[in-house]
Amino acid sequence: MLTPLTRIVCTLVGFAAAAACGRIDTRVGTQLTAVEAGASPEAGASPEAGPSPEAGAAGASPGVGSSLYIEAESGQLANGFVISTDPDASGGEYIVAPSARESTSVPGSASADYSFSVDNAGTYRLWGRLRAPNPLYNSFWVSIDASEPVLWQLSTGYTWFWGAVTMGTDYKNPLHYVLSAGAHRLSIFAAEPIVGLDRLYFSTTDNMPPGNNTPCDPPNSIQLMDGSCEPGCGTHGATTCGLPCVGQPPLVAYDCVMCCLDSDAGIVDSGAN
């Protein structure tokens, strides 16, 4: 996580297109745009960057194309992932990462493995329905067919939300996986505690699965316990996070203790608050 004195500048236009900015949803470092998959004894997959009706329930897939749902609790769980219950989860169950363990530099020891197959070769997008009520903890590691694990990060607040798997906070470029017809293996590894995972969805279309029942727009805004939404620092426009605001009050932001408009950027508040 970023230290309290780290200065981050976000220049964003519009609420819906903005990526969250601050100590949680903006990381320091170079964001890669593609990951090459490793060799697999089954069929290889390579992720590339590229552009159920209720509760993530099973049902017709959104749009035309090949698709596959996987229940998170149906996997082979090891070293700490446990099954919990929630009436808002698909089938009433989901898996949750172990508490008091954090591993954001390398995949954690807790794992959930899923064997699956696809009938048609193609380029697939992977979605996950997750809940990250604490903005300090919001990520999993993801690997397909022994590819190098990718840290997938998404703050949701107190709601289940379908999000495409991305590399870190590169929300504008969801990963796509080139899958051959046949058998594959998906592995989820723990990164941060208390994050829940309900379902997974592969599709050759880019359409979001149905089941997002929140007025908020994770990660641009997250849902609070009372059902209201709280924005990320970056949704206010050009902002800084971490330094005291000079001559202005701090902005409300779930991912930044001290979120201020950046006076150097010359961009006014976008009104997303």
C-alpha positions as a Markdown table, in Angstrom:
| # | Residue | x | y | z |
|---|---|---|---|---|
| 1 | Met | 0.0 | 0.0 | 0.0 |
| 2 | Leu | 1.1 | 3.6 | -0.6 |
| 3 | Thr | 2.6 | 5.4 | 2.4 |
| 4 | Pro | 0.7 | 8.4 | 3.8 |
| 5 | Leu | 3.2 | 10.9 | 2.3 |
| 6 | Thr | 3.2 | 9.5 | -1.2 |
| 7 | Arg | 1.9 | 12.0 | -3.8 |
| 8 | Ile | -0.2 | 10.6 | -6.6 |
| 9 | Val | -1.5 | 12.7 | -9.4 |
| 10 | Cys | -4.6 | 11.5 | -11.3 |
| 11 | Thr | -5.8 | 13.3 | -14.5 |
| 12 | Leu | -9.1 | 11.7 | -15.3 |
| 13 | Val | -12.1 | 12.8 | -17.4 |
| 14 | Gly | -15.6 | 11.7 | -16.4 |
| 15 | Phe | -16.8 | 9.6 | -13.6 |
| 16 | Ala | -17.6 | 6.4 | -15.5 |
| 17 | Ala | -14.3 | 6.2 | -17.3 |
| 18 | Ala | -12.1 | 7.1 | -14.4 |
| 19 | Ala | -9.9 | 4.6 | -12.6 |
| 20 | Ala | -9.8 | 4.9 | -8.9 |
| 21 | Cys | -6.9 | 6.9 | -7.4 |
| 22 | Gly | -5.3 | 6.7 | -4.0 |
| 23 | Arg | -3.6 | 4.5 | -1.5 |
| 24 | Ile | -5.7 | 1.5 | -2.4 |
| 25 | Asp | -6.7 | 1.4 | -6.0 |
| 26 | Thr | -3.6 | 3.1 | -7.5 |
| 27 | Arg | -0.3 | 1.2 | -7.1 |
| 28 | Val | 3.2 | 2.5 | -7.8 |
| 29 | Gly | 5.0 | 0.8 | -10.6 |
| 30 | Thr | 4.7 | 0.0 | -14.2 |
| 31 | Gln | 1.5 | -1.7 | -15.3 |
| 32 | Leu | 2.1 | -4.4 | -17.9 |
| 33 | Thr | -0.5 | -4.8 | -20.7 |
| 34 | Ala | -0.2 | -8.5 | -21.5 |
| 35 | Val | 1.1 | -11.7 | -19.9 |
| 36 | Glu | 2.4 | -14.7 | -21.7 |
| 37 | Ala | 1.1 | -18.0 | -20.4 |
| 38 | Gly | 3.5 | -20.8 | -19.4 |
| 39 | Ala | 3.4 | -24.2 | -20.9 |
| 40 | Ser | 0.7 | -26.6 | -19.8 |
| 41 | Pro | 0.4 | -30.4 | -19.8 |
| 42 | Glu | -3.1 | -29.8 | -21.0 |
| 43 | Ala | -3.9 | -27.0 | -23.4 |
| 44 | Gly | -2.2 | -23.6 | -23.1 |
| 45 | Ala | -3.8 | -20.3 | -22.4 |
| 46 | Ser | -2.4 | -16.9 | -22.9 |
| 47 | Pro | -3.9 | -13.8 | -21.4 |
| 48 | Glu | -3.8 | -10.7 | -23.5 |
| 49 | Ala | -4.9 | -7.1 | -22.8 |
| 50 | Gly | -7.9 | -6.0 | -24.8 |
| 51 | Pro | -10.6 | -3.9 | -24.9 |
| 52 | Ser | -27.5 | -15.7 | -14.0 |
| 53 | Pro | -30.1 | -13.1 | -13.8 |
| 54 | Glu | -30.0 | -12.5 | -10.0 |
| 55 | Ala | -27.2 | -13.1 | -7.5 |
| 56 | Gly | -25.0 | -14.3 | -10.3 |
| 57 | Ala | -27.5 | -17.1 | -10.8 |
| 58 | Ala | -27.1 | -19.7 | -13.6 |
| 59 | Gly | -29.0 | -18.9 | -16.7 |
| 60 | Ala | -28.6 | -17.8 | -20.3 |
| 61 | Ser | -25.2 | -16.2 | -21.0 |
| 62 | Pro | -25.1 | -12.5 | -21.8 |
| 63 | Gly | -24.8 | -12.1 | -25.6 |
| 64 | Val | -23.9 | -14.6 | -28.2 |
| 65 | Gly | -20.8 | -16.8 | -28.0 |
| 66 | Ser | -19.2 | -19.6 | -26.0 |
| 67 | Ser | -19.5 | -19.2 | -22.2 |
| 68 | Leu | -19.1 | -21.1 | -19.0 |
| 69 | Tyr | -20.0 | -20.4 | -15.3 |
| 70 | Ile | -18.0 | -21.9 | -12.4 |
| 71 | Glu | -19.1 | -21.8 | -8.8 |
| 72 | Ala | -16.2 | -20.7 | -6.6 |
| 73 | Glu | -17.0 | -23.2 | -3.9 |
| 74 | Ser | -16.9 | -26.1 | -6.4 |
| 75 | Gly | -13.1 | -26.0 | -6.7 |
| 76 | Gln | -10.4 | -27.9 | -4.9 |
| 77 | Leu | -9.7 | -25.7 | -1.9 |
| 78 | Ala | -6.4 | -25.9 | 0.0 |
| 79 | Asn | -4.4 | -24.2 | 2.7 |
| 80 | Gly | -6.9 | -21.7 | 4.0 |
| 81 | Phe | -9.8 | -20.9 | 1.6 |
| 82 | Val | -13.1 | -21.8 | 3.3 |
| 83 | Ile | -16.7 | -21.9 | 2.2 |
| 84 | Ser | -19.0 | -19.3 | 3.8 |
| 85 | Thr | -22.7 | -18.7 | 3.3 |
| 86 | Asp | -24.6 | -15.6 | 2.1 |
| 87 | Pro | -28.2 | -15.5 | 0.8 |
| 88 | Asp | -27.0 | -13.0 | -1.8 |
| 89 | Ala | -24.4 | -15.3 | -3.2 |
| 90 | Ser | -25.1 | -17.7 | -6.0 |
| 91 | Gly | -26.4 | -20.9 | -4.4 |
| 92 | Gly | -26.0 | -19.2 | -1.1 |
| 93 | Glu | -22.3 | -20.1 | -0.8 |
| 94 | Tyr | -18.9 | -18.5 | -1.7 |
| 95 | Ile | -15.3 | -18.9 | -0.7 |
| 96 | Val | -13.3 | -16.4 | 1.4 |
| 97 | Ala | -9.6 | -15.9 | 1.7 |
| 98 | Pro | -8.0 | -16.7 | 5.0 |
| 99 | Ser | -7.9 | -14.0 | 7.6 |
| 100 | Ala | -4.6 | -12.5 | 9.0 |
| 101 | Arg | -2.7 | -13.5 | 5.8 |
| 102 | Glu | -1.5 | -11.0 | 3.2 |
| 103 | Ser | 0.5 | -11.8 | 0.1 |
| 104 | Thr | 0.4 | -9.1 | -2.6 |
| 105 | Ser | 4.0 | -9.6 | -3.8 |
| 106 | Val | 3.7 | -13.3 | -4.5 |
| 107 | Pro | 0.7 | -15.6 | -4.6 |
| 108 | Gly | -0.4 | -16.8 | -1.2 |
| 109 | Ser | -0.4 | -20.5 | -0.2 |
| 110 | Ala | -4.2 | -20.7 | 0.0 |
| 111 | Ser | -5.5 | -21.9 | -3.4 |
| 112 | Ala | -8.7 | -22.8 | -5.2 |
| 113 | Asp | -8.2 | -25.0 | -8.4 |
| 114 | Tyr | -10.8 | -25.6 | -11.1 |
| 115 | Ser | -10.7 | -28.1 | -13.9 |
| 116 | Phe | -12.9 | -27.0 | -16.8 |
| 117 | Ser | -13.2 | -27.5 | -20.6 |
| 118 | Val | -14.4 | -25.4 | -23.5 |
| 119 | Asp | -15.9 | -26.8 | -26.6 |
| 120 | Asn | -14.7 | -24.0 | -28.9 |
| 121 | Ala | -11.3 | -22.5 | -29.2 |
| 122 | Gly | -11.3 | -18.8 | -28.9 |
| 123 | Thr | -10.3 | -15.6 | -27.0 |
| 124 | Tyr | -12.1 | -15.6 | -23.7 |
| 125 | Arg | -12.6 | -12.9 | -21.1 |
| 126 | Leu | -12.7 | -14.1 | -17.4 |
| 127 | Trp | -15.1 | -12.4 | -14.9 |
| 128 | Gly | -15.3 | -12.9 | -11.2 |
| 129 | Arg | -18.2 | -12.1 | -8.8 |
| 130 | Leu | -16.5 | -10.9 | -5.7 |
| 131 | Arg | -17.1 | -8.8 | -2.6 |
| 132 | Ala | -14.3 | -6.7 | -1.0 |
| 133 | Pro | -16.1 | -4.8 | 1.9 |
| 134 | Asn | -12.8 | -3.5 | 3.3 |
| 135 | Pro | -11.0 | -1.2 | 0.8 |
| 136 | Leu | -7.7 | -2.2 | 2.3 |
| 137 | Tyr | -8.2 | -5.8 | 1.1 |
| 138 | Asn | -9.5 | -6.2 | -2.5 |
| 139 | Ser | -7.4 | -8.7 | -4.5 |
| 140 | Phe | -6.8 | -12.3 | -5.6 |
| 141 | Trp | -4.1 | -13.9 | -7.8 |
| 142 | Val | -5.3 | -15.6 | -11.0 |
| 143 | Ser | -3.6 | -18.1 | -13.2 |
| 144 | Ile | -4.8 | -20.3 | -16.1 |
| 145 | Asp | -2.9 | -23.4 | -17.3 |
| 146 | Ala | 0.2 | -22.6 | -15.2 |
| 147 | Ser | 0.6 | -19.1 | -16.6 |
| 148 | Glu | 2.4 | -16.5 | -14.4 |
| 149 | Pro | -0.2 | -15.4 | -11.8 |
| 150 | Val | -1.7 | -12.0 | -12.2 |
| 151 | Leu | -2.8 | -9.8 | -9.2 |
| 152 | Trp | -6.4 | -9.0 | -9.9 |
| 153 | Gln | -7.7 | -6.1 | -7.8 |
| 154 | Leu | -11.1 | -4.6 | -7.4 |
| 155 | Ser | -12.8 | -2.7 | -4.5 |
| 156 | Thr | -16.6 | -3.3 | -4.3 |
| 157 | Gly | -17.7 | -2.3 | -0.8 |
| 158 | Tyr | -20.6 | -4.2 | 0.8 |
| 159 | Thr | -22.0 | -5.7 | -2.4 |
| 160 | Trp | -21.3 | -8.6 | -4.7 |
| 161 | Phe | -20.0 | -7.3 | -8.1 |
| 162 | Trp | -19.0 | -8.9 | -11.4 |
| 163 | Gly | -15.6 | -7.5 | -12.5 |
| 164 | Ala | -13.4 | -8.6 | -15.4 |
| 165 | Val | -10.0 | -9.9 | -14.4 |
| 166 | Thr | -7.4 | -7.2 | -14.9 |
| 167 | Met | -3.7 | -6.8 | -14.2 |
| 168 | Gly | -3.8 | -4.8 | -11.0 |
| 169 | Thr | -5.7 | -1.5 | -11.5 |
| 170 | Asp | -5.5 | -1.5 | -15.3 |
| 171 | Tyr | -9.3 | -1.4 | -15.4 |
| 172 | Lys | -9.5 | -0.1 | -19.0 |
| 173 | Asn | -7.7 | -3.2 | -20.3 |
| 174 | Pro | -9.3 | -6.5 | -19.1 |
| 175 | Leu | -7.3 | -9.5 | -19.7 |
| 176 | His | -8.3 | -11.9 | -22.5 |
| 177 | Tyr | -7.2 | -15.6 | -22.6 |
| 178 | Val | -6.6 | -17.5 | -25.8 |
| 179 | Leu | -8.0 | -21.0 | -25.0 |
| 180 | Ser | -7.8 | -24.1 | -27.2 |
| 181 | Ala | -10.8 | -26.4 | -27.3 |
| 182 | Gly | -10.5 | -29.0 | -24.5 |
| 183 | Ala | -9.4 | -29.2 | -20.9 |
| 184 | His | -7.9 | -26.3 | -18.9 |
| 185 | Arg | -7.1 | -25.4 | -15.3 |
| 186 | Leu | -7.9 | -22.2 | -13.5 |
| 187 | Ser | -6.1 | -21.4 | -10.2 |
| 188 | Ile | -7.1 | -18.7 | -7.7 |
| 189 | Phe | -4.6 | -17.8 | -5.0 |
| 190 | Ala | -5.1 | -15.7 | -1.9 |
| 191 | Ala | -3.6 | -12.2 | -1.9 |
| 192 | Glu | -5.4 | -10.4 | 0.9 |
| 193 | Pro | -7.7 | -11.5 | 3.7 |
| 194 | Ile | -11.5 | -11.5 | 4.0 |
| 195 | Val | -12.1 | -11.0 | 0.2 |
| 196 | Gly | -15.0 | -13.2 | -1.0 |
| 197 | Leu | -15.4 | -14.9 | -4.4 |
| 198 | Asp | -18.8 | -16.2 | -5.5 |
| 199 | Arg | -18.7 | -17.2 | -9.1 |
| 200 | Leu | -16.4 | -17.2 | -12.2 |
| 201 | Tyr | -17.5 | -16.7 | -15.8 |
| 202 | Phe | -15.7 | -17.3 | -19.1 |
| 203 | Ser | -17.1 | -15.8 | -22.3 |
| 204 | Thr | -16.0 | -15.1 | -25.8 |
| 205 | Thr | -18.0 | -11.9 | -25.7 |
| 206 | Asp | -17.1 | -8.8 | -23.7 |
| 207 | Asn | -20.6 | -8.5 | -22.2 |
| 208 | Met | -20.8 | -8.3 | -18.4 |
| 209 | Pro | -22.7 | -11.1 | -16.7 |
| 210 | Pro | -26.0 | -10.1 | -15.2 |
| 211 | Gly | -26.4 | -9.8 | -11.4 |
| 212 | Asn | -24.8 | -6.4 | -10.5 |
| 213 | Asn | -27.5 | -4.9 | -8.3 |
| 214 | Thr | -25.9 | -1.8 | -6.9 |
| 215 | Pro | -26.2 | 1.9 | -7.7 |
| 216 | Cys | -22.4 | 2.2 | -7.3 |
| 217 | Asp | -19.8 | 1.8 | -9.9 |
| 218 | Pro | -16.9 | -0.3 | -8.5 |
| 219 | Pro | -14.0 | 0.6 | -8.4 |
| 220 | Asn | -15.0 | 4.2 | -9.2 |
| 221 | Ser | -17.3 | 4.1 | -6.2 |
| 222 | Ile | -18.1 | 1.4 | -3.6 |
| 223 | Gln | -21.2 | 0.6 | -1.7 |
| 224 | Leu | -21.3 | 1.3 | 2.0 |
| 225 | Met | -23.2 | -0.6 | 4.6 |
| 226 | Asp | -26.2 | 1.7 | 4.4 |
| 227 | Gly | -26.4 | 1.2 | 0.7 |
| 228 | Ser | -25.0 | 4.6 | -0.3 |
| 229 | Cys | -22.0 | 5.0 | -2.6 |
| 230 | Glu | -18.6 | 6.6 | -1.8 |
| 231 | Pro | -16.3 | 7.6 | -4.7 |
| 232 | Gly | -12.7 | 7.0 | -5.2 |
| 233 | Cys | -10.3 | 9.9 | -5.1 |
| 234 | Gly | -9.6 | 9.8 | -8.8 |
| 235 | Thr | -13.3 | 10.2 | -9.7 |
| 236 | His | -13.1 | 13.9 | -8.6 |
| 237 | Gly | -10.9 | 14.8 | -11.5 |
| 238 | Ala | -7.2 | 15.7 | -11.2 |
| 239 | Thr | -6.4 | 14.9 | -7.6 |
| 240 | Thr | -3.5 | 14.2 | -5.2 |
| 241 | Cys | -3.6 | 11.7 | -2.4 |
| 242 | Gly | -1.6 | 11.6 | 0.8 |
| 243 | Leu | -0.5 | 15.2 | 1.3 |
| 244 | Pro | -2.5 | 17.8 | 3.3 |
| 245 | Cys | -4.9 | 19.9 | 1.2 |
| 246 | Val | -3.8 | 23.5 | 1.0 |
| 247 | Gly | -6.5 | 26.2 | 1.0 |
| 248 | Gln | -9.3 | 23.7 | 0.4 |
| 249 | Pro | -11.2 | 21.0 | 2.3 |
| 250 | Pro | -10.3 | 17.3 | 1.6 |
| 251 | Leu | -12.7 | 15.4 | -0.7 |
| 252 | Val | -14.7 | 12.4 | 0.3 |
| 253 | Ala | -12.9 | 9.3 | -1.0 |
| 254 | Tyr | -13.0 | 5.7 | 0.1 |
| 255 | Asp | -9.5 | 4.9 | -1.1 |
| 256 | Cys | -7.6 | 8.0 | 0.2 |
| 257 | Val | -7.4 | 9.5 | 3.7 |
| 258 | Met | -6.4 | 12.9 | 2.3 |
| 259 | Cys | -7.8 | 13.5 | -1.2 |
| 260 | Cys | -7.3 | 17.0 | -2.7 |
| 261 | Leu | -7.9 | 18.6 | -6.0 |
| 262 | Asp | -4.5 | 19.1 | -7.7 |
| 263 | Ser | -4.0 | 22.9 | -8.0 |
| 264 | Asp | -1.2 | 22.3 | -10.5 |
| 265 | Ala | -3.3 | 20.5 | -13.1 |
| 266 | Gly | -5.9 | 23.2 | -13.7 |
| 267 | Ile | -8.8 | 20.8 | -13.8 |
| 268 | Val | -11.9 | 21.4 | -11.8 |
| 269 | Asp | -13.9 | 19.0 | -9.8 |
| 270 | Ser | -15.9 | 16.6 | -12.0 |
| 271 | Gly | -18.8 | 16.6 | -9.6 |
| 272 | Ala | -18.5 | 12.8 | -8.8 |
| 273 | Asn | -18.9 | 13.0 | -5.0 |
